[in-house]
Amino acid sequence: MYKKTWGRAYPYAWLDEVVEVTLNPEKTNVIELEFQQLEIIAGQFDQELQSVLRDLKASTFYLISSKKIKATVTQYYDSLILLERQAMENLAAYPEDHPLATTGETIIFYIRNMGIVFKKRYGKYITETGADNSMTPAKRMVVSKLLCKLSADQIGIILKAADDTKTVLASSMSVIFRSVVPYLSTDKNKNLSWDSMRKSTYHIEQSDKEVAIATLEKLILKIKGY
C-alpha cells in the first residue's frame, strides 16, 4: 500500500521501503535474503519506477502554471536522487561475490535510467543541485550501455552457451542474464529485458543459431591471429 502525503498516495512508498529498509544492510540482515527474493525485488523495481513516472504525468497533466509544474517535477526528481544515493550506499556495503551486488547494481541502473527519462521529458523544469553530484562513492560504478551488433535472441544464445559450458559461473542462468543484459543494447532495442532474452533461449530459431555461430567463428579467427 502506498503511504499518504498531502491527501495523495506517495508514489515512492514501495521503492523507499525496499531501498531504505529491505536492502539496507544497516537496518536488515541482507545476507539472509534468498536469491528468489532478490530476483522478485529486481523484477518489480523497474515496474514501480514506471508507475512513478505515470503518476508524475498524471500530476502535471492538468497544471497550467509553469511554477507549479516545476515544483511537482522537482519533488519527484529530488526523491529519485535521494533514492539513488541510498541505493549506492547499500551497494558499497555488499559483498562483491554475493547476488546482492548484482541486485544493487541493477537497481541503480534502473534509477539512473529513470533519471534520464525525467530529464528528457521535463528537462526545462529540472534544476541541477548539489545533490545530483554529491552521491556517496560506491565500490562499483554502473557502466554505460554497450551496443551489440547482434539481436537480443542471438545474444541470448551466446549467454546460454556460456552458462551451459561453465565458461561463466553463476548460481543460475538467470543471474548471468540479469547481470549482463542491463548493460547491453541493440540497434533495435535500447532497453533489453533480461527475462525476455532468457525465455527466448527456450525456443531457439535456426537462423539465430547460425548468426551466433558465425559470430563466434569470426572471434576465433581473430584470436588465432593475435
N, C-alpha and C positions, 0 to 999 in steps of 0.2 A: 504494500500500500504506500502511496506517495504521502509524504508529510505535507501539512498545510502551511502556507505562508501567505499573509495578506488575503485570505479567503480563497486562494487558489492552491491547486496541488503543486507541490515542489517537484519539478521535473527531474532534478538530480538526486532524488532521495535514494533510489536503489544503487546508483553509481557511487554516491558518497558512502553508503553503508559498506559496500564492497571494498573500496579503496581505503577508507578511514578506519575500518574495523576488521572485516573478514581477512583482508590480505595485508594488514598492518602488523608486522612482527612485534611491535611494542604493545599491541592490545590483544593479539591472538597467537596461539601456538601454531603458526602457519605450517610448520614442518609436518604436522599431523593431518593436514588436508590431503585427501586422497586424489589420485590422478583424475578420476571421474568427476570429482567436484570442481577441480581446476578447469577441466575441459568444458563443463557446463557454464562456468563463470565467463571464460573467454568467449564462448559462443554467444552468450546473451549480452555481453558488454557492448558490442557494436550495435546490436538491436536497440539497446536502451539509449545509446547516443543518438541514433536515428530518431528515436521518439522525442528526445530533447530538441532536435532540430525542427521536427514537426510542430512541437509546442511553441518554439520561438516564432516560426512562421505564422502560427495562429495568433500569437500575442501581438504581433506587429501589423497584421493584415488590415485591421480597421483603424490603426493610428494614422492620423494626418500630420500631426506635429512632428517635425524632424527631431525636435528636442526630446520628445517622449520616445520616439523610436531609438534614438541614440542611448537614452537611459536604459531602455529594455535590453538592447543588444549588448551594452556594456556589462550589465548584470549577468547575462548568460555567458559572455566571453570570459569575464573575470572568474566566474565559477569554474569554467573549463580549465583555466590556467592554474587555479588552486588545486584542482583535481590532478592535473599533470604533476604538479610539484610533489604532492603526497605520493603519487604512484612512483616517481623517481626515487624518493626517499625509501620507499618499500623495496624497490628493485636493488638498491645499493646494499641492502641488508640480506638479500637472499643468497644461499649457496650457489655457486656458479654451475654446479653439476646437478642441480635439482630442477624438476619440472616447474617449480615456482618461478625460476628465472625466465623460462620461456613464456609463462603466463604474464609475468610482469612486463616483458618486452612487447608482447602482443598488445597489452592494454595501453601502453604508452604510444604504440604505433596507431591504434585506433583513435586515441585522444588527439594526437597531432594531426591526423587526417581530418578530424572534425574541425580542428582549429583552422586548417586550410580552407575548408568549406565555408566556415563562418566568415573568413576574410574575403573569400571570393564573392560571397553574396552580400555581405554587409560591411565591406571594407571601408566605405566612406564614413561609417558611424563608429569605427573602432579606432581608438587612440592607444598607441603602444605605450605601455607603462613600464616602470622598473620591474614589475612582477614578471613581465614576459622574458626578461633577460637575467633574472636572478634565481634560476632554478637550482635546487640543491644538486651538486655534482653526483653522478651515478658512476658505478664502476664500468658499466657498459652503456654505450650510446646507441640509439636506434638509427640504423643507416637508412639512406635514401633508397628508393626502389631502383632495381636494375631491370633494364629492358632485355627480355629474352626473345630471340628470333624464332621461337617455336610456339606452337599453340598450347593452350592450357592442358589439353589431353595428352599432348606429346611430352610435355614436362612431367606430367603425372606418371607416364610410363617409365621414364628415367628414374624418378624418385622411388617408384615401387621396386624397380630392379635394384636400386642401391640398398633398399631395405632387405629384399629377399636374399641378396648376396652378402649381406652384412658388411657392405662397403661403408655404410653409415650405421652406427649403432644407436639405438634408442629403445625405450621401453615398449614402443608400439609404432606402427606405421603412421598413425595419426599425429604422433609427436613430431615426426620428421616433416610431414606436410605442414603442420601448424607452425613449425619453427622456420621453415624456408619460404613458403608461398607468400606470406605478407610482405616480403621484401622484393618480390618479382612483379613484373608487369609484361604484357604482350602488346603487339601492335593493335590488337582489337579490344583489349581489356586492361585498363589500368588498375582495377581493383579486383584481383582474383580471389575467389573463395577457396580456401584450403580444403574445406569439407567437400565442396562440389568436385574439386580436382581429384580428391581421394576416391570419391564414389565413381568417378569416370573410369578408374582402373579396374572396376568390376566387369566392365564390358568394353574391352579394347578393340578398336577398329584396326583392320589390317593396314589401311593407308597410314594411320598414325604410327603404327609399329614400324613401318618401313621408313618413315621420316626419322624416327628416333634412332633406328639402326644406322641409317646413312649419316646422321649427325655424329654418332659415336665413332663410326669408322673414320670420319673426317678428323676427329680428335686424335684417334690412334695414329693416323698418318702424320699429323702434326707433331705428336710426341716422338715418333720414330725419327723425325728429322732434327730433333734437338741434339 
